[in-house]
Amino acid sequence: MLRLTVFAVLSSALLTPAFGAETDAAVAITNQSSWDLHHLFLSSVDEQEWGPDQLGEALIASGESFTLHGIPCDAYDVRLVDEDGDECVVEAVALCADEDAWVIDNSDLLGCQAATEDEE
């Protein structure tokens, strides 16, 4: 009986962190492009709808960072809109707290804008 009790306690202790793990991320996005980013929308890669503008009234100025809070760890399509109104969709970005900051630079933004325009 003692073995069964010890086994039950150890099993419970080992399983609790997996079920109680934090699933929401605080993700830092760093804008190393030459343009300010005015809007940022997320859509789970499994969905076709964009969520609300994650920046709200804020913007991510060139050279600055912005931290998204409360985002469930997942792969997202990310729609960015810069200061000129140019749109860019980056597909399948893994956003989670254990990832390094997501950095977007000129080559990322311009390449993404060109690909997005080609799709339209």
SVG drawing of the C-alpha trace seen along z (x, -y; Angstrom):
<svg xmlns="http://www.w3.org/2000/svg" viewBox="-13 -57 30 59">
<polyline fill="none" stroke="black" stroke-width="0.4" points="0.0,0.0 2.9,-2.3 4.3,-1.8 1.0,-2.7 0.7,-5.9 4.3,-6.9 3.6,-6.2 0.4,-8.2 2.1,-11.2 5.1,-11.1 2.9,-10.7 0.8,-13.7 3.9,-15.8 5.3,-15.0 2.1,-15.6 1.0,-18.9 3.6,-21.2 2.5,-19.9 -1.2,-20.7 -0.5,-23.9 2.0,-25.3 1.6,-28.8 0.2,-28.9 0.1,-32.6 3.1,-34.4 4.7,-37.8 6.3,-38.3 8.7,-41.1 8.6,-42.4 11.5,-44.5 11.2,-46.8 14.6,-47.1 13.0,-48.4 13.1,-51.9 9.3,-52.3 7.1,-52.7 4.6,-49.9 1.1,-51.2 -1.0,-48.0 -0.4,-44.4 -3.1,-41.7 -2.9,-38.0 -4.7,-35.0 -4.0,-31.5 -2.7,-29.6 -5.8,-27.4 -8.2,-30.4 -9.2,-32.7 -10.2,-35.7 -7.9,-38.5 -8.1,-39.3 -8.1,-42.9 -5.2,-45.3 -2.8,-44.2 -1.2,-47.6 -4.4,-49.5 -3.4,-53.2 0.3,-52.3 2.8,-51.9 6.2,-50.3 8.6,-53.0 11.6,-52.2 14.3,-50.9 11.8,-50.3 10.2,-47.2 6.7,-46.4 5.6,-43.5 2.4,-41.6 0.9,-40.1 -1.6,-37.3 -1.1,-35.7 -1.6,-31.9 1.5,-30.1 0.8,-29.2 1.8,-29.7 0.2,-32.8 -0.1,-34.6 0.9,-38.2 -0.5,-41.2 1.6,-44.3 0.7,-47.8 3.5,-50.4 3.4,-54.2 2.7,-54.4 -0.2,-52.0 1.7,-49.2 0.5,-45.8 2.6,-42.7 1.5,-39.2 4.1,-37.0 2.9,-33.4 3.4,-30.8 5.3,-32.9 5.8,-30.9 4.9,-33.3 5.6,-32.0 7.3,-33.2 10.2,-30.8 11.2,-32.2 13.6,-35.1 12.2,-38.4 10.6,-38.5 12.7,-41.0 11.5,-42.5 13.9,-44.4 13.9,-46.1 14.5,-42.9 11.7,-41.1 9.3,-43.9 10.0,-44.6 10.0,-40.9 6.8,-40.3 5.1,-43.4 6.1,-42.2 4.8,-38.7 1.5,-40.1 1.0,-42.3 1.6,-39.3 -1.2,-37.4 -3.7,-40.2"/>
</svg>
